[in-house]
Amino acid sequence: MSDIKIRKIAIEDNTKIATVIRDVLIEMGVPKVGTAYEDEALDKMYETYDYPRRRYYVVEEKGNIIGGAGIAALEGGDSETICELQKMYFLPCTRGKGIGFQMIQKCLEFAKEAGYVKCYLETMPYMEAARKLYKRVGFLPLEKPMGDTGHYNCQAWMIKEL
């Protein structure tokens, strides 16, 4: 764990984090349409999150990007008070070490500092480990999606009061 650090994304991380996210989505069998896989932002994550009230963090181990997650206002929703936990993916070598928990804490801390009062997320019903982690940090399931993220193939929605 001492070689692992969570830090803000840098422009030189764009290609590496895009590869990580796409690799994890393929591994998980996530559809390439109607999910984060087809987001234009994947190839320019630094630029996408380089705005006030947005932040993307990467997990780095020995110079390699092995995961990431971000916070931004909920598209098509109450963007003043509701943010979205976005693009949280980790390579297999990262999982089960508490890094996801640390990453969520860092993202939620930023969300509070940015003035959001709720955090929303979308995931896949079969991503059991991720959903278990979200529940552990206080996310509650929703019966329908919020906002307009464009991720119509994500069929599990959750929210947390900050």
DSSP file with accessible surface (Angstrom, degrees, kcal/mol):
  #  RESIDUE AA STRUCTURE BP1 BP2  ACC     N-H-->O    O-->H-N    N-H-->O    O-->H-N    TCO  KAPPA ALPHA  PHI   PSI    X-CA   Y-CA   Z-CA
    1    1 A M    >         0   0  114      0, 0.0     3,-1.5     0, 0.0    96,-0.0   0.000 360.0 360.0 360.0 -23.8    0.0    0.0    0.0
    2    2 A S  T 3   +     0   0  117      1,-0.3     0, 0.0    59,-0.0     0, 0.0   0.746 360.0  53.2 -68.9 -21.2    2.9    2.4    0.6
    3    3 A D  T 3  S+     0   0   87     58,-0.0    59,-1.2    59,-0.0     2,-0.4   0.475  94.7  89.3 -88.1  -2.6    3.6    2.5   -3.2
    4    4 A I  E <   +A   61   0A  23     -3,-1.5     2,-0.4    57,-0.2    57,-0.2  -0.815  52.5 173.7-101.0 133.5    0.0    3.5   -3.9
    5    5 A K  E     -A   60   0A 118     55,-2.5    55,-3.1    -2,-0.4     2,-0.5  -0.994  25.0-143.4-138.6 147.0   -1.2    7.1   -4.0
    6    6 A I  E     +A   59   0A  33     -2,-0.4     2,-0.3    53,-0.2    53,-0.2  -0.936  36.4 157.7-104.5 127.3   -4.4    8.8   -4.9
    7    7 A R  E     -A   58   0A  55     51,-2.4    51,-2.9    -2,-0.5     3,-0.1  -0.944  46.1 -81.0-145.6 164.2   -3.9   12.1   -6.7
    8    8 A K  E     -A   57   0A 120     -2,-0.3    49,-0.3    49,-0.2    47,-0.0  -0.380  59.2 -97.2 -63.8 146.2   -5.6   14.6   -9.0
    9    9 A I        -     0   0   15     47,-2.5     2,-0.3    36,-0.1    -1,-0.1  -0.316  36.2-154.4 -65.5 146.1   -5.5   13.6  -12.7
   10   10 A A    >   -     0   0   21     -3,-0.1     3,-2.3     1,-0.1     4,-0.3  -0.859  29.7-108.9-116.4 158.5   -2.8   15.2  -14.8
   11   11 A I  G >  S+     0   0   90     -2,-0.3     3,-1.6     1,-0.3     4,-0.3   0.862 117.5  60.9 -58.7 -33.5   -3.0   15.7  -18.6
   12   12 A E  G 3  S+     0   0  134      1,-0.3     4,-0.4     2,-0.1    -1,-0.3   0.610  94.7  65.1 -72.3  -5.8   -0.4   13.0  -19.2
   13   13 A D  G <> S+     0   0    2     -3,-2.3     4,-2.8     1,-0.2     5,-0.4   0.563  74.1  95.7 -87.4 -10.3   -2.7   10.5  -17.5
   14   14 A N  H <> S+     0   0   14     -3,-1.6     4,-2.0    -4,-0.3     5,-0.2   0.901  86.6  40.3 -51.3 -54.0   -5.4   10.8  -20.2
   15   15 A T  H  > S+     0   0  110     -4,-0.3     4,-2.1    -3,-0.2    -1,-0.2   0.917 116.5  50.6 -64.9 -41.3   -4.4    7.8  -22.3
   16   16 A K  H  > S+     0   0  103     -4,-0.4     4,-2.3     1,-0.2    -2,-0.2   0.924 112.4  44.1 -65.2 -45.2   -3.6    5.6  -19.4
   17   17 A I  H  X S+     0   0    0     -4,-2.8     4,-2.8     2,-0.2     5,-0.2   0.892 111.1  54.9 -71.7 -33.7   -6.9    6.1  -17.5
   18   18 A A  H  X S+     0   0    1     -4,-2.0     4,-2.5    -5,-0.4     5,-0.2   0.926 110.1  47.3 -61.6 -41.9   -8.9    5.7  -20.7
   19   19 A T  H  X S+     0   0   69     -4,-2.1     4,-2.7     2,-0.2     5,-0.2   0.924 111.6  50.4 -64.8 -44.8   -7.3    2.3  -21.2
   20   20 A V  H  X S+     0   0    8     -4,-2.3     4,-2.4     2,-0.2     5,-0.2   0.951 112.6  46.4 -57.9 -50.3   -7.9    1.3  -17.6
   21   21 A I  H  X S+     0   0    0     -4,-2.8     4,-2.5     1,-0.2     5,-0.2   0.942 114.7  45.7 -61.8 -47.7  -11.6    2.2  -17.8
   22   22 A R  H  X S+     0   0   55     -4,-2.5     4,-2.4    -5,-0.2    -1,-0.2   0.914 112.2  51.9 -63.8 -40.7  -12.2    0.5  -21.2
   23   23 A D  H  X S+     0   0   84     -4,-2.7     4,-2.6    -5,-0.2    -1,-0.2   0.918 111.9  46.3 -60.8 -43.6  -10.3   -2.6  -20.0
   24   24 A V  H  X S+     0   0    3     -4,-2.4     4,-2.5    -5,-0.2    -2,-0.2   0.922 110.9  52.1 -67.2 -41.4  -12.4   -2.9  -16.8
   25   25 A L  H  <>S+     0   0    1     -4,-2.5     5,-2.4    -5,-0.2     4,-0.4   0.919 112.3  45.8 -62.3 -40.8  -15.7   -2.3  -18.7
   26   26 A I  H ><5S+     0   0   89     -4,-2.4     3,-1.4     1,-0.2    -1,-0.2   0.938 111.5  52.3 -65.4 -46.2  -14.7   -5.1  -21.2
   27   27 A E  H 3<5S+     0   0   96     -4,-2.6    -2,-0.2     1,-0.3    -1,-0.2   0.889 111.1  47.6 -55.5 -41.1  -13.7   -7.4  -18.3
   28   28 A M  T 3<5S-     0   0   62     -4,-2.5    -1,-0.3    -5,-0.1    -2,-0.2   0.477 112.4-119.3 -82.1  -4.3  -17.1   -6.8  -16.6
   29   29 A G  T < 5 +     0   0   54     -3,-1.4    -3,-0.2    -4,-0.4    -2,-0.1   0.775  51.9 167.1  72.8  26.2  -19.1   -7.4  -19.8
   30   30 A V      < -     0   0   12     -5,-2.4    -1,-0.2    -6,-0.2     5,-0.1  -0.532  43.1-103.9 -75.3 136.2  -20.5   -3.9  -19.8
   31   31 A P        -     0   0   47      0, 0.0     6,-0.4     0, 0.0    -1,-0.1  -0.277  19.1-137.7 -57.7 145.2  -22.3   -3.0  -23.0
   32   32 A K  S    S+     0   0  113      5,-0.1     2,-0.4     2,-0.1     3,-0.3   0.606  87.2  64.7 -81.6 -10.6  -20.2   -0.6  -25.2
   33   33 A V  S    S+     0   0   75      1,-0.2     3,-0.1     4,-0.1     4,-0.1  -0.906 106.0  16.0-114.3 138.8  -23.3    1.5  -26.0
   34   34 A G  S    S+     0   0    0     -2,-0.4   119,-2.2     1,-0.3   120,-0.5   0.713 111.7  83.1  76.2  21.0  -25.3    3.4  -23.4
   35   35 A T  S >  S-     0   0    1     -3,-0.3     3,-1.3   118,-0.1    -1,-0.3  -0.827 100.9 -82.1-139.7-178.6  -22.5    3.3  -20.8
   36   36 A A  G >  S+     0   0    3      1,-0.3     3,-1.6    -2,-0.2     6,-0.2   0.736 112.4  81.8 -60.9 -22.0  -19.3    5.1  -19.9
   37   37 A Y  G 3  S+     0   0   47     -6,-0.4    -1,-0.3     1,-0.3    -5,-0.1   0.864  96.8  39.6 -54.4 -38.4  -17.5    3.1  -22.6
   38   38 A E  G <  S+     0   0   97     -3,-1.3    -1,-0.3    -6,-0.1    -2,-0.2   0.433  84.9 127.4 -95.7   3.6  -18.7    5.4  -25.4
   39   39 A D    X   -     0   0   32     -3,-1.6     3,-1.4    -4,-0.3     4,-0.3  -0.383  57.3-143.0 -62.5 131.2  -18.3    8.7  -23.5
   40   40 A E  G >  S+     0   0  157      1,-0.3     3,-1.2     2,-0.1     4,-0.3   0.821  97.4  70.0 -60.0 -30.6  -16.3   11.2  -25.4
   41   41 A A  G >  S+     0   0   17      1,-0.2     3,-1.8     2,-0.2    -1,-0.3   0.734  77.0  80.8 -62.5 -22.8  -14.8   12.3  -22.1
   42   42 A L  G X  S+     0   0    0     -3,-1.4     3,-0.5     1,-0.3    -1,-0.2   0.824  94.3  45.4 -57.4 -33.2  -12.8    9.0  -21.7
   43   43 A D  G <  S+     0   0   99     -3,-1.2    -1,-0.3    -4,-0.3    -2,-0.2   0.501 122.9  35.2 -90.4  -2.1  -10.1   10.2  -24.0
   44   44 A K  G <>  +     0   0   91     -3,-1.8     4,-2.2    -4,-0.3    -1,-0.2  -0.326  67.2 146.9-144.4  55.3   -9.8   13.7  -22.4
   45   45 A M  H <> S+     0   0    0     -3,-0.5     4,-1.9     2,-0.2     5,-0.1   0.884  72.9  54.4 -63.0 -41.1  -10.5   13.1  -18.7
   46   46 A Y  H  > S+     0   0   74      1,-0.2     4,-0.7     2,-0.2     3,-0.2   0.960 112.7  43.1 -58.0 -49.7   -8.1   15.9  -17.6
   47   47 A E  H >4 S+     0   0   77      1,-0.2     3,-0.6     2,-0.2    -1,-0.2   0.868 111.2  55.8 -65.7 -36.6   -9.9   18.5  -19.8
   48   48 A T  H 3< S+     0   0   27     -4,-2.2    -1,-0.2    -7,-0.2    -2,-0.2   0.863 116.1  35.8 -63.6 -36.4  -13.3   17.2  -18.8
   49   49 A Y  H 3< S+     0   0    9     -4,-1.9     2,-1.7    -3,-0.2    -1,-0.2   0.386  86.1 102.6-102.3   5.9  -12.7   17.6  -15.1
   50   50 A D    <<  +     0   0   98     -4,-0.7    -1,-0.1    -3,-0.6     5,-0.1  -0.369  65.2  92.5 -88.1  57.9  -10.6   20.8  -15.2
   51   51 A Y  S >  S-     0   0  142     -2,-1.7     3,-1.5     3,-0.2    -3,-0.0  -0.962  88.0 -79.3-141.8 159.0  -13.5   23.0  -14.1
   52   52 A P  T 3  S+     0   0  115      0, 0.0     3,-0.1     0, 0.0    62,-0.0  -0.301 116.2  18.2 -59.0 144.7  -14.8   24.3  -10.8
   53   53 A R  T 3  S+     0   0   64      1,-0.2     2,-0.4    19,-0.1    20,-0.1   0.631 108.7  97.9  66.2  17.6  -16.8   21.8   -8.8
   54   54 A R    <   +     0   0   64     -3,-1.5     2,-0.3    -5,-0.2    -3,-0.2  -0.988  44.1 166.6-128.9 145.9  -15.4   18.9  -10.8
   55   55 A R  E     - B   0  71A  64     16,-2.3    16,-2.8    -2,-0.4     2,-0.4  -0.965  16.2-165.5-158.5 138.7  -12.5   16.7   -9.9
   56   56 A Y  E     - B   0  70A   2     -2,-0.3   -47,-2.5    14,-0.3     2,-0.4  -0.998  11.0-163.5-126.7 133.8  -11.0   13.4  -11.1
   57   57 A Y  E     -AB   8  69A  12     12,-3.3    12,-2.1    -2,-0.4     2,-0.3  -0.888   1.9-157.0-113.8 146.1   -8.6   11.4   -9.1
   58   58 A V  E     -AB   7  68A   0    -51,-2.9   -51,-2.4    -2,-0.4     2,-0.5  -0.873  14.7-132.5-116.4 154.9   -6.3    8.6  -10.3
   59   59 A V  E     -AB   6  67A   0      8,-2.6     7,-2.8    -2,-0.3     8,-0.8  -0.937  27.5-167.7-104.7 126.4   -4.7    5.8   -8.3
   60   60 A E  E     -AB   5  65A  30    -55,-3.1   -55,-2.5    -2,-0.5     2,-0.4  -0.943  12.9-176.8-120.2 135.8   -1.1    5.4   -9.1
   61   61 A E  E >  S-AB   4  64A  48      3,-2.7     3,-2.3    -2,-0.4   -57,-0.2  -0.972  77.0 -23.4-132.6 117.0    1.2    2.5   -8.2
   62   62 A K  T 3  S-     0   0  153    -59,-1.2     3,-0.1    -2,-0.4   -58,-0.1   0.881 128.8 -48.1  51.5  41.5    4.9    2.7   -9.1
   63   63 A G  T 3  S+     0   0   38      1,-0.2     2,-0.4     0, 0.0    -1,-0.3   0.397 115.8 115.2  84.7  -4.0    4.2    5.2  -11.9
   64   64 A N  E <   -B   61   0A 105     -3,-2.3    -3,-2.7   -48,-0.0     2,-0.5  -0.851  65.4-130.2-103.0 136.5    1.3    3.1  -13.3
   65   65 A I  E     +B   60   0A  10     -2,-0.4    -5,-0.2    -5,-0.2     3,-0.1  -0.716  32.8 167.7 -81.6 124.0   -2.3    4.3  -13.3
   66   66 A I  E     -     0   0A   8     -7,-2.8    25,-2.8    -2,-0.5     2,-0.3   0.343  58.1 -18.6-122.5   4.5   -4.4    1.4  -11.9
   67   67 A G  E     -BC  59  90A   0     -8,-0.8    -8,-2.6    23,-0.2    -1,-0.3  -0.970  54.1-169.2 173.0 177.8   -7.8    3.1  -11.3
   68   68 A G  E     -BC  58  89A   0     21,-2.0    21,-1.8    -2,-0.3     2,-0.3  -0.979   5.6-168.4-175.9 169.2   -9.7    6.3  -10.9
   69   69 A A  E     -B   57   0A   0    -12,-2.1   -12,-3.3    -2,-0.3     2,-0.3  -0.948  11.8-165.1-165.6 155.5  -12.9    8.1   -9.9
   70   70 A G  E     -BC  56  86A   0     16,-2.6    16,-3.2    -2,-0.3     2,-0.4  -0.907  15.0-136.4-145.4 170.7  -14.4   11.5  -10.2
   71   71 A I  E     +BC  55  85A   0    -16,-2.8   -16,-2.3    -2,-0.3     2,-0.3  -0.993  30.3 151.5-128.8 135.1  -17.1   14.0   -9.1
   72   72 A A  E     - C   0  84A   1     12,-1.4    12,-3.2    -2,-0.4   -18,-0.1  -0.966  51.7 -77.4-153.0 163.0  -19.1   16.3  -11.3
   73   73 A A  E     - C   0  83A  20     -2,-0.3     2,-0.5    10,-0.3    10,-0.3  -0.294  58.6 -97.4 -59.8 145.4  -22.5   18.0  -11.3
   74   74 A L    >   -     0   0    2      8,-2.4     3,-1.4     4,-0.3     2,-0.1  -0.556  41.1-124.4 -68.7 118.7  -25.4   15.6  -12.2
   75   75 A E  T 3  S+     0   0  101     -2,-0.5    73,-3.2     1,-0.3     3,-0.1  -0.418  90.4   6.4 -63.9 133.6  -26.1   16.2  -15.9
   76   76 A G  T 3  S+     0   0   68     71,-0.3    71,-0.3     1,-0.2    -1,-0.3   0.701 120.2  81.2  69.1  18.2  -29.8   17.1  -16.6
   77   77 A G  S <  S-     0   0   33     -3,-1.4     2,-2.0    70,-0.1    -1,-0.2  -0.548 104.7 -47.9-131.2-159.9  -30.5   17.3  -12.9
   78   78 A D    >>  +     0   0   82      1,-0.2     4,-2.7    -2,-0.2     3,-0.7  -0.564  59.2 178.2 -77.9  83.0  -30.2   19.7  -10.0
   79   79 A S  T 34  +     0   0   51     -2,-2.0    -1,-0.2     1,-0.2    -4,-0.1   0.627  69.9  62.4 -70.8 -11.4  -26.6   20.5  -10.8
   80   80 A E  T 34 S+     0   0  127     -3,-0.1    -1,-0.2     1,-0.1    -2,-0.1   0.863 122.3  15.5 -78.9 -36.0  -26.3   23.0   -7.9
   81   81 A T  T <4 S+     0   0   46     -3,-0.7    36,-2.9    35,-0.2    37,-1.9   0.628 116.8  66.3-114.2 -17.5  -26.9   20.5   -5.1
   82   82 A I  E  <  - d   0 118A  13     -4,-2.7    -8,-2.4    34,-0.2     2,-0.2  -0.931  55.8-179.2-116.1 124.7  -26.5   17.0   -6.7
   83   83 A C  E     -Cd  73 119A   0     35,-2.6    37,-2.9    -2,-0.5     2,-0.4  -0.615  19.8-129.6-107.2 173.6  -23.2   15.6   -7.9
   84   84 A E  E     -Cd  72 120A  11    -12,-3.2   -12,-1.4    35,-0.2     2,-0.6  -0.989  10.1-133.1-127.1 133.2  -22.4   12.3   -9.5
   85   85 A L  E     -C   71   0A   8     35,-2.7    37,-0.5    -2,-0.4     2,-0.3  -0.784  44.1-166.9 -78.3 118.6  -19.7    9.8   -8.6
   86   86 A Q  E     -C   70   0A  23    -16,-3.2   -16,-2.6    -2,-0.6    35,-0.0  -0.876  41.5  -5.0-122.2 147.4  -18.4    9.1  -12.1
   87   87 A K  E     +     0   0A  21     -2,-0.3     2,-0.9   -18,-0.2    -1,-0.2   0.848  65.5 171.6  47.1  53.1  -16.1    6.6  -13.8
   88   88 A M  E     +     0   0A  21     -3,-0.2     2,-0.3   -19,-0.2   -19,-0.2  -0.830  15.4 147.5 -95.4 104.4  -14.9    4.7  -10.8
   89   89 A Y  E     -C   68   0A  40    -21,-1.8   -21,-2.0    -2,-0.9     2,-0.4  -0.996  24.7-170.4-141.5 143.7  -13.0    1.8  -12.1
   90   90 A F  E     -C   67   0A  24     -2,-0.3   -23,-0.2   -23,-0.2     5,-0.1  -0.993  27.3-113.9-135.8 142.0  -10.0   -0.2  -10.9
   91   91 A L    >>  -     0   0   40    -25,-2.8     3,-2.2    -2,-0.4     4,-0.8  -0.305  40.7-103.8 -65.4 156.7   -7.8   -2.9  -12.4
   92   92 A P  G >4 S+     0   0   73      0, 0.0     3,-0.8     0, 0.0    -1,-0.1   0.845 119.5  63.4 -53.0 -35.6   -8.0   -6.3  -10.8
   93   93 A C  G 34 S+     0   0   65      1,-0.2    -2,-0.0     3,-0.0   -27,-0.0   0.683 103.8  50.1 -64.5 -15.4   -4.7   -5.9   -9.0
   94   94 A T  G X4 S+     0   0    3     -3,-2.2     3,-0.9   -28,-0.2     5,-0.5   0.724  88.0 102.3 -93.6 -25.3   -6.2   -3.0   -7.1
   95   95 A R  T << S+     0   0   86     -4,-0.8    -4,-0.0    -3,-0.8     0, 0.0  -0.243  76.7  23.7 -71.9 148.9   -9.4   -4.6   -5.8
   96   96 A G  T 3  S+     0   0   86      1,-0.0    -1,-0.2     0, 0.0    -2,-0.0   0.585  94.2  97.7  79.3  12.8   -9.9   -5.9   -2.3
   97   97 A K  S <  S-     0   0   94     -3,-0.9    -2,-0.1   -96,-0.0    -1,-0.0   0.285  99.6-104.8-113.9   5.2   -7.3   -3.6   -0.8
   98   98 A G  S  > S+     0   0   36     -4,-0.0     4,-2.0     3,-0.0     5,-0.1   0.506  87.7 120.2  85.2   4.0   -9.5   -0.8    0.5
   99   99 A I  H  > S+     0   0    1     -5,-0.5     4,-2.8     2,-0.2     5,-0.2   0.895  71.1  54.5 -71.2 -37.8   -8.5    1.5   -2.3
  100  100 A G  H  > S+     0   0   12      2,-0.2     4,-2.7     1,-0.2    -1,-0.2   0.922 108.4  49.6 -60.1 -42.6  -12.1    1.9   -3.5
  101  101 A F  H  > S+     0   0   73      1,-0.2     4,-2.4     2,-0.2    -1,-0.2   0.937 112.2  47.7 -61.2 -46.4  -13.2    2.9   -0.1
  102  102 A Q  H  X S+     0   0   89     -4,-2.0     4,-2.3     1,-0.2    -2,-0.2   0.902 111.6  51.0 -61.1 -40.9  -10.4    5.5    0.1
  103  103 A M  H  X S+     0   0    0     -4,-2.8     4,-2.7     2,-0.2    -2,-0.2   0.927 109.5  49.0 -65.3 -44.8  -11.2    6.8   -3.3
  104  104 A I  H  X S+     0   0    0     -4,-2.7     4,-3.1     1,-0.2     5,-0.3   0.929 110.7  51.4 -61.0 -43.1  -14.9    7.2   -2.5
  105  105 A Q  H  X S+     0   0   78     -4,-2.4     4,-2.3     1,-0.2    -1,-0.2   0.925 110.9  48.1 -59.4 -43.4  -14.0    9.1    0.7
  106  106 A K  H  X S+     0   0   75     -4,-2.3     4,-2.1     2,-0.2    -1,-0.2   0.925 113.8  46.9 -63.8 -43.9  -11.7   11.4   -1.2
  107  107 A C  H  X S+     0   0    0     -4,-2.7     4,-2.5     1,-0.2    -2,-0.2   0.921 113.4  47.4 -64.7 -43.9  -14.4   12.1   -3.9
  108  108 A L  H  X S+     0   0    5     -4,-3.1     4,-2.4     2,-0.2    -1,-0.2   0.868 108.9  54.8 -68.5 -34.7  -17.2   12.7   -1.3
  109  109 A E  H  X S+     0   0  111     -4,-2.3     4,-2.2    -5,-0.3    -1,-0.2   0.937 110.8  45.7 -61.1 -45.9  -14.9   15.0    0.7
  110  110 A F  H  X S+     0   0   13     -4,-2.1     4,-2.3     1,-0.2    -2,-0.2   0.923 109.4  55.6 -61.9 -43.3  -14.3   17.1   -2.5
  111  111 A A  H  <>S+     0   0    0     -4,-2.5     5,-2.2     1,-0.2     4,-0.3   0.915 109.1  46.9 -57.3 -43.6  -18.1   17.0   -3.2
  112  112 A K  H ><5S+     0   0  124     -4,-2.4     3,-1.6     1,-0.2    -1,-0.2   0.932 111.6  50.5 -63.3 -46.3  -18.9   18.5    0.2
  113  113 A E  H 3<5S+     0   0  133     -4,-2.2    -1,-0.2     1,-0.3    -2,-0.2   0.841 106.8  55.8 -59.6 -33.6  -16.2   21.1   -0.2
  114  114 A A  T 3<5S-     0   0   22     -4,-2.3    -1,-0.3    -5,-0.2    -2,-0.2   0.501 122.5-106.9 -80.1  -4.1  -17.7   22.0   -3.6
  115  115 A G  T < 5 +     0   0   44     -3,-1.6    -3,-0.2    -4,-0.3     2,-0.1   0.540  68.6 144.5  94.5   8.2  -21.1   22.6   -2.0
  116  116 A Y      < -     0   0    9     -5,-2.2    -1,-0.3     1,-0.1   -34,-0.2  -0.492  31.8-166.8 -76.1 152.7  -23.0   19.6   -3.1
  117  117 A V  S    S+     0   0   73    -36,-2.9    45,-2.8     1,-0.3     2,-0.3   0.565  71.0  32.7-114.9 -14.8  -25.5   18.1   -0.7
  118  118 A K  E     -dE  82 161A  71    -37,-1.9   -35,-2.6    43,-0.2     2,-0.4  -0.986  63.6-150.6-138.9 152.4  -26.2   14.7   -2.4
  119  119 A C  E     -dE  83 160A   0     41,-2.7    41,-2.0    -2,-0.3     2,-0.3  -0.990  13.9-167.3-126.8 128.4  -24.2   12.3   -4.5
  120  120 A Y  E     -dE  84 159A   0    -37,-2.9   -35,-2.7    -2,-0.4     2,-0.3  -0.752   6.3-178.7-108.8 153.1  -25.7   10.1   -7.2
  121  121 A L  E     - E   0 158A   2     37,-2.3    37,-2.3    -2,-0.3     2,-0.4  -0.990  15.5-150.4-149.8 158.0  -24.2    7.2   -9.0
  122  122 A E  E     + E   0 157A  28    -37,-0.5     2,-0.3    -2,-0.3    35,-0.2  -0.977  26.8 152.1-125.7 143.1  -25.1    4.7  -11.7
  123  123 A T  E     - E   0 156A   9     33,-2.7    33,-1.8    -2,-0.4    32,-0.3  -0.843  45.3 -83.5-151.5-173.7  -23.8    1.1  -12.0
  124  124 A M    >   -     0   0   13     -2,-0.3     3,-1.8    30,-0.2     7,-0.2  -0.835  31.5-127.9-102.8 140.9  -24.7   -2.3  -13.3
  125  125 A P  T 3  S+     0   0   51      0, 0.0    -1,-0.1     0, 0.0     6,-0.1   0.825 108.1  54.7 -56.6 -32.0  -26.8   -4.7  -11.1
  126  126 A Y  T 3  S+     0   0  109      1,-0.2     2,-2.1   -98,-0.1     3,-0.2   0.503  77.5  96.1 -85.3  -1.2  -24.3   -7.5  -11.5
  127  127 A M    <>  +     0   0   22     -3,-1.8     4,-2.4     1,-0.2     5,-0.2  -0.506  51.6 165.5 -83.9  70.8  -21.3   -5.4  -10.2
  128  128 A E  H  >  +     0   0  125     -2,-2.1     4,-2.5     1,-0.2    -1,-0.2   0.876  65.7  51.0 -59.5 -46.3  -21.9   -6.9   -6.7
  129  129 A A  H  > S+     0   0   84     -3,-0.2     4,-2.1     2,-0.2    -1,-0.2   0.924 112.6  47.0 -62.4 -42.4  -18.6   -5.9   -5.1
  130  130 A A  H  > S+     0   0   29      2,-0.2     4,-2.7     1,-0.2    -2,-0.2   0.940 112.8  48.5 -64.8 -45.9  -19.0   -2.2   -6.2
  131  131 A R  H  X S+     0   0   55     -4,-2.4     4,-2.4     1,-0.2    -2,-0.2   0.887 109.7  52.8 -64.0 -36.3  -22.6   -2.1   -5.0
  132  132 A K  H  X S+     0   0  163     -4,-2.5     4,-2.2    -5,-0.2    -1,-0.2   0.926 110.5  48.0 -63.7 -42.4  -21.6   -3.6   -1.7
  133  133 A L  H  X S+     0   0   29     -4,-2.1     4,-1.6     2,-0.2    -2,-0.2   0.933 110.2  51.6 -63.7 -45.3  -19.0   -0.9   -1.3
  134  134 A Y  H  <>S+     0   0   16     -4,-2.7     5,-2.6     1,-0.2     3,-0.3   0.917 110.8  48.1 -59.4 -43.1  -21.4    1.8   -2.2
  135  135 A K  H ><5S+     0   0  110     -4,-2.4     3,-1.6     1,-0.2    -1,-0.2   0.901 106.5  57.9 -63.7 -39.2  -23.9    0.6    0.4
  136  136 A R  H 3<5S+     0   0  162     -4,-2.2    -1,-0.2     1,-0.3    -2,-0.2   0.832 107.1  47.4 -62.5 -32.0  -21.1    0.4    3.0
  137  137 A V  T 3<5S-     0   0   14     -4,-1.6    -1,-0.3    -3,-0.3    -2,-0.2   0.374 131.0 -90.7 -93.1   5.5  -20.4    4.1    2.6
  138  138 A G  T < 5S+     0   0   32     -3,-1.6    23,-0.3     1,-0.3     2,-0.3   0.523  72.9 146.8 106.7   5.3  -24.1    5.0    2.8
  139  139 A F      < -     0   0    2     -5,-2.6    -1,-0.3    -6,-0.2    21,-0.2  -0.581  32.4-153.8 -73.6 139.5  -25.4    5.0   -0.7
  140  140 A L  E     -F  159   0A 116     19,-3.2    19,-2.3    -2,-0.3     2,-0.0  -0.896  20.2-105.3-114.5 144.6  -29.1    3.9   -0.9
  141  141 A P  E     -F  158   0A  90      0, 0.0     2,-0.3     0, 0.0    17,-0.3  -0.322  29.4-152.4 -69.4 149.3  -30.7    2.3   -3.9
  142  142 A L  E     -F  157   0A  52     15,-2.8    15,-0.6     1,-0.1     4,-0.0  -0.864  16.1-136.2-115.0 156.4  -33.1    4.3   -6.1
  143  143 A E  S    S+     0   0  191     -2,-0.3    -1,-0.1     1,-0.1    15,-0.0   0.666  86.9  15.6 -86.5 -17.6  -36.0    2.9   -8.1
  144  144 A K  S    S-     0   0  155     13,-0.0    -1,-0.1    12,-0.0    11,-0.0  -0.975  88.6 -89.0-150.2 162.5  -35.3    5.0  -11.2
  145  145 A P        -     0   0   66      0, 0.0     2,-0.3     0, 0.0   -23,-0.1  -0.267  32.6-141.6 -72.5 161.4  -32.4    7.1  -12.6
  146  146 A M        -     0   0   52    -25,-0.1     3,-0.4    -4,-0.0   -69,-0.1  -0.868  59.2  -2.5-116.4 155.6  -31.9   10.8  -12.0
  147  147 A G  S    S-     0   0   38     -2,-0.3   -71,-0.3   -71,-0.3     2,-0.2  -0.177  92.0 -74.3  66.5-158.8  -30.7   13.4  -14.5
  148  148 A D        +     0   0  121    -73,-3.2    -1,-0.2     1,-0.1   -71,-0.1  -0.641  58.8 153.9-141.4  76.1  -29.7   12.7  -18.0
  149  149 A T        -     0   0   26     -3,-0.4    -1,-0.1    -2,-0.2   -73,-0.1   0.651  53.8-126.0 -81.1 -18.0  -26.3   11.0  -18.0
  150  150 A G  S    S+     0   0   39      1,-0.1     2,-1.2    -3,-0.1     3,-0.2   0.431  76.3 120.6  84.7  -0.4  -26.9    9.1  -21.3
  151  151 A H    >   +     0   0   25      1,-0.2     3,-1.8     2,-0.1  -116,-0.1  -0.459  25.4 157.1 -96.1  65.6  -26.0    5.8  -19.6
  152  152 A Y  T 3   +     0   0  141     -2,-1.2    -1,-0.2     1,-0.3  -117,-0.1   0.670  67.3  61.5 -69.1 -14.6  -29.3    4.1  -20.4
  153  153 A N  T 3  S+     0   0   53   -119,-2.2     2,-0.7    -3,-0.2    -1,-0.3   0.543  79.1  95.8 -88.7  -6.2  -27.8    0.7  -20.0
  154  154 A C    <   -     0   0   10     -3,-1.8   -30,-0.2  -120,-0.5    -3,-0.0  -0.779  53.0-179.3 -82.5 119.1  -26.8    1.3  -16.4
  155  155 A Q        +     0   0  101     -2,-0.7     2,-0.4   -32,-0.3   -31,-0.2   0.194  53.7  72.0-111.2  12.9  -29.7   -0.3  -14.5
  156  156 A A  E     -E  123   0A  11    -33,-1.8   -33,-2.7     2,-0.0     2,-0.4  -0.997  58.0-175.1-130.8 130.2  -28.8    0.3  -10.9
  157  157 A W  E     +EF 122 142A  37    -15,-0.6   -15,-2.8    -2,-0.4     2,-0.3  -0.961   3.3 177.4-128.8 142.8  -29.0    3.8   -9.3
  158  158 A M  E     -EF 121 141A   4    -37,-2.3   -37,-2.3    -2,-0.4     2,-0.3  -0.959   8.3-164.2-143.0 158.7  -28.0    5.0   -5.9
  159  159 A I  E     -EF 120 140A  27    -19,-2.3   -19,-3.2    -2,-0.3     2,-0.4  -0.980   0.8-164.6-144.9 153.4  -27.8    8.2   -3.9
  160  160 A K  E     -E  119   0A  48    -41,-2.0   -41,-2.7    -2,-0.3     2,-0.3  -0.999  21.5-128.5-139.9 136.1  -26.2    9.5   -0.7
  161  161 A E  E      E  118   0A 126     -2,-0.4   -43,-0.2   -23,-0.3   -44,-0.1  -0.668 360.0 360.0 -76.6 135.8  -26.8   12.5    1.5
  162  162 A L              0   0   52    -45,-2.8   -53,-0.0    -2,-0.3    -1,-0.0  -0.537 360.0 360.0 -93.5 360.0  -23.5   14.3    2.1
